[in-house]
Amino acid sequence: MPDGLDNLAPHNLLTYKSLQETLNDWALCELIGHYVNYRKQISPSMDDLLPVSDFKLYAISTRYPHNLSDEIRFKQIQDGVYDIKLGICLIRLIVLSRIQKTPENALWQLFSGKADKFVYGDKHYHWHYSKQQTVLNRLYELYQLEGVSMSYTWEDFERDYTRDHLHLLSPDERLKGVPTTERLKGVPTTERLKGIPRQVIEEYLSQNTDK
């Protein structure tokens, strides 16, 4: 298992913050709130809650949360792995940028925010389905050619990835959801009429001519 996941329980809840997001006390409160609701829902009854030991909470962050560490005590377990006590809840914090480069940590390295670690993760992570690896194409290009761009958003990724891989879609898939009026914009009338029998055109005109 990757570092930090050595204490998995029957039920595990996590929050994840990427390179552009901040892990703060509010995010931890949300995690605890989800845990409370989830425990209620899957327990036999409110009077028969599943034991606390059946649950583990994880906060996974690409960046080290310096502001949070000033407010809450972190207990370091190993490089990049910490335990946080918040009230009666124990939360396992995993900081991906500080995780060691080992084969079992390959998945963490892919989201470490560091180019050299990303390349390591890309080389050592074994995908269950090879096609899944294509989702990292744009991220790989960013690391290799531009480094990590703080201003590059998820919306940018979706737009650029779609544009660069549009040729992989069939014509029907490309046009799915596009209104007919939008499809025909810029298409000359002569092109629109190609392949339509003259009888069909004349019939349409006779039915739609203003009287």
Secondary structure, DSSP 8 states (H G I E B T S, - for coil): --TT-TT--SEEEEEEE-TTS---HHHHHHHHHHHHHHHHHHSSBTTB---GGGEEEEEEESS--HHHHHHS-EEEEETTEEEEEETTEEEEEEEGGGS---GGGHHHHHTSS-HHHHHHHHHH---SSGGGGGGGHHHHHIIIII---TT--HHHHHHHHHHHTGGGS-HHHHHTT--HHHHTTT--HHHHHTT--HHHHHHHHHHHS--
